[in-house]
Amino acid sequence: MKKVILVLAISLGISVFFTSCRDTKKKENNTEMHENHKHDTNETAMHDAYQCPMDCEDGKTYDKEGACPVCNMDLKKVEKQ
């Protein structure tokens, strides 16, 4: 009975050891892969957004320049989040 418990404990310890090492290598490889490539700024650029400076419509944004439909002020360019 003691041998069975000992064998199970050793097996569990070895499996935990290999599992933890494998996860660490995956994280290192993912970081390495991410650092070795370049991002194209044209592909990741976001489209411009325009919003009324008076915020008449509680944060509503538009894709094109123009006038606010509520107060007729010129829309101002804002960063999308």
N, C-alpha and C positions, 0 to 999 in steps of 0.2 A: 504494500500500500504506500509506503514511504517513497519507493522508487517511482511509482506512478505520479505522485504529487511532485516529486523532484523533476521528472521529465516534462510534465505539463508546465511547471514554473519556468524551466529553461526554454522551452518552446515559445512560451508567451513572451519572455524577455527578448529572445532573438527576433521574433516577429515585430515587436514594438520598435526595436532598434532599426531594423531595415525599413520599416514604414516611415519612421521619422527622418531617416537619411534621404529617402526618395523624395519626400515633400520639399526638403531643403534644396535639393538639386533642381527641382522644377522651378522654384522661385528664382534661383540664381540664373538659370537658363533663360527664363522669361525676361528678366532684367537685362541680361546680356543681349538678347535678341532685340529688345526695344531700343537699346542705346546704339546699336549698329546700323540702324536705318534712319533715313532723313525724312522729315515731314515736308510735303509740298504746301506752301502757304496758300497757293491758289485753290487747292482742293479743300482746305480747312477753313477758308475765309467764309464768314457769315454775311448774309445779305444785309443791306442797310435797313434800318427801321426809323420811322419818323413819328413824332408824337407832338401833341399840342403843348406849348409851353405853359398854358394855364391848367392843363390836365383836366379838361372838361369832361372827358369820358372815362375817368378813373383808370388810367394806365393803358388804354387802348392804343395800339400802334398800327401804322400803315406802311405798306411796302414802297410807296412812291411819295415824292414831294408834292405839296399842294397846300390847300387851306383846310383848316378845321371846319367840319360841317356844322358845328355848334356856334362857335364864336368868330369864324372866318379869319383867324390869325394864321400866319404861315407856320406850317409844321416844322419842327426842329429835329435834326438827326440825333438819335440816341443809340447806345449800344444794346444789342439784344443780350439777354441773360440766359 
